[in-house]
Amino acid sequence: MKNAINELFSSCYFFFFLEKDEKKELEKGILEALSAPTQNDGVDGFLTRLGESLRKMAYRDRARIEIEIMQMVYERECELNINN
C-alpha cells in the first residue's frame, strides 16, 4: 500500500512543495484513512447485490436499467423534497 501512495504522490504536483515532515504526516493520515474499518448497512448490501447483477448484463441493458433506477430515485426525492 505504501508503494501505491508513493506512486500517487509522485504524480501530484502539490506534493513536491511539501516539507519532508509534512509529507510523512500526509502519508500517515492517508494510510490511517485507508486502513480504517468501514461500517456497511443494508443499503450497502443492496447496492453490492445490484452491482453484481448489473455487471452480468450487456452494456445497453445495464445502462437502460441504471437510468430507470436513477429516475425513480430522483422522482421520489422530489416527492419528499429531499433532492440536493
C-alpha positions in Angstrom: 0.0 0.0 0.0 2.8 2.4 0.8 4.2 2.0 -2.7 0.8 2.9 -4.2 0.7 6.0 -2.0 4.3 7.0 -3.1 3.3 6.4 -6.7 0.2 8.6 -6.3 2.3 11.3 -4.6 4.9 11.3 -7.3 2.2 12.2 -9.8 0.8 15.0 -7.7 2.1 18.5 -8.3 1.4 19.8 -4.8 3.4 17.1 -3.2 6.7 18.5 -4.4 6.1 21.7 -2.4 5.6 19.9 1.0 8.3 19.7 3.6 9.6 16.3 4.5 7.7 16.2 7.8 4.5 17.3 6.0 4.9 14.5 3.5 5.3 12.0 6.3 2.3 13.4 8.1 0.1 13.3 5.0 1.3 9.8 4.2 0.4 8.7 7.7 -3.0 10.2 7.5 -3.8 8.6 4.2 -2.7 5.2 5.5 -4.8 5.6 8.6 -7.9 6.6 6.5 -7.4 3.7 4.1 -7.0 1.1 6.9 -9.9 2.3 9.0 -12.7 -0.2 9.1 -15.9 0.7 7.4 -19.4 0.0 8.6 -21.8 -1.3 5.9 -25.6 -1.1 6.3 -28.5 -2.6 4.4 -28.2 -0.1 1.7 -24.6 -1.1 1.0 -25.6 -4.7 0.8 -28.4 -4.0 -1.6 -26.1 -1.9 -3.8 -23.5 -4.6 -3.8 -26.0 -7.2 -5.0 -27.4 -4.8 -7.5 -23.9 -4.1 -8.9 -23.2 -7.8 -9.2 -26.3 -8.3 -11.2 -25.7 -5.3 -13.4 -22.2 -6.5 -14.2 -23.6 -9.7 -15.7 -25.7 -7.7 -18.2 -24.8 -6.3 -21.6 -23.9 -2.6 -21.6 -27.1 -1.5 -23.3 -29.3 -3.3 -20.8 -27.3 -2.2 -17.9 -27.3 1.5 -19.0 -31.1 1.4 -19.5 -31.7 -0.1 -16.0 -29.3 2.4 -14.4 -31.2 5.3 -16.0 -34.5 3.9 -14.8 -33.3 3.4 -11.3 -31.8 6.9 -11.1 -35.1 8.4 -12.5 -37.1 6.5 -9.8 -34.8 7.8 -7.1 -34.9 11.4 -8.4 -38.7 11.3 -8.6 -39.0 10.0 -5.1 -36.5 12.7 -3.8 -38.7 15.3 -5.5 -41.8 13.9 -3.9 -40.1 14.0 -0.5 -38.5 17.4 -1.2 -35.0 16.0 -0.3 -33.1 16.4 -3.5 -29.9 18.3 -3.0 
